[in-house]
Amino acid sequence: MDLAAFDSLLTEEERDIRDTVRRFAAEQIRPHVAQWYADGTLPARELARECGRLGLLGMHLDGYGCAGTGAVAYGLACFELESADSGVRSLVSVQGSLAMYAIRTFGSEAQRERWLPAMAAGTAIGCFGLTEPDAGSDPGAMRTTARRDGADWILDGEKMWITNAAVADVAVVWARTDDGVRGFVVPMDTPGVGTLPVGHKLSLRASVTSALVLQDVRLPADAVLPGAVGLRAPLACLGEARLGIVFGALGAGYDCLRVALEYAGTREAFGRPIAGFQLTQEKLTEMTRGLVTGLLLAVHVGRQREAGRATAAQVSLAKLHSCETAIGIARTARTILAANGVTLEYPVLRHANNLEAVLTYEGTSEVHKLVVGQALTGLAAFR
């Protein structure tokens, strides 16, 4: 980052936000996250309240208790959170960029007033139910249905890989109706709503991941998101959330590079620090090159988003680059730490494992390549 004079690209407010989140991560996440990861747990409610206190939840949204910051400031917050752990960043981005964004953008005024202030404060947690066991990259194949019963709606189906679901107070659920795909605001205490934990995870272990089960869930007419009709609405939410991943994945990569630099400077072999060997310096240089170019692209796309000019292809290109760059940095850092790199005493393999999930969620690398390919050629290769 220093090689690119990165701070010169940021405003004073953006640097202050970054530094505040960095301190929060240092004090309240880093000392505990290895144990959370080992145990497969996360104190999600406590962290949500702390993030709400700092104004991080829905921070790039306007009104209803949200901070209204720019896209780059939000990205920097995600960078710092994910440099501690991807699971913590997922808690924040699912809350703000998926659940809160959906309600803010497509919801009624009553839905916004009911949920957004509490979600911004972290006293209510949200989740986003789009992915299904047999419908990931192809959300149009979803099987969850919503049918009318008088003035009410009846929802049936199952969502999978839903971050925050087991601790959530509200879910934004997408379902197939006679009018196309619609979104619904579903309080989690509604009869017929349940969750099942996803066990035996080797990635994102410090994250609450569940199946969301809907069985004859009766909702009033005003549960539907009035502004969301068709797949464009949930896809817009994913596009909003991807910018946080663009920055966040690089945060994990940065933490791996930081640790590798420190380790290489103190670990000796053949009578001198391994940082003095050519092959180690080549690794460190290539890791830094990927990180710096990724950050420059991330800031540029963030500025485009702030100006209302960012395209889906630009975001896909940045997400593709960030994730593949970060996982490469993590794997290379592991080789510098050698056997020490596979323990939880150091964060690199934890980051690498987490990035295996980040690489594929909210759009796999293959899907993002097809989005970019369509922008280049004008031809859609999805089907």
Secondary structure, DSSP 8 states (H G I E B T S, - for coil): -GGGTGGGGS-HHHHHHHHHHHHHHHHHTHHHHHHHHHHT---HHHHHHHHHHTT-TTTTSEETTEE---HHHHHHHHHHHHHH-HHHHHHHHIIIIIIIHHHHHHS-HHHHHHHHHHHHHTSS-EEEE--BTTBSS-GGG---EEEEETTEEEEEEEEEEEETGGG-SEEEEEEEETTEEEEEEEETTSTTEEEEE--S-SSS-SS-EEEEEEEEEEE-GGGEEEEEESTHHHHHHHHHHHHHHHHHHHHHHHHHHHHHHHHHHH-EETTEEGGGSHHHHHHHHHHHHHHHHHHHHHHHHHHHHHTT---HHHHHHHHHHHHHHHHHHHHHHHHHHGGGGGSTTSSHHHHHHHHHHHTTTTS-HHHHHHHHHHHHHS-----
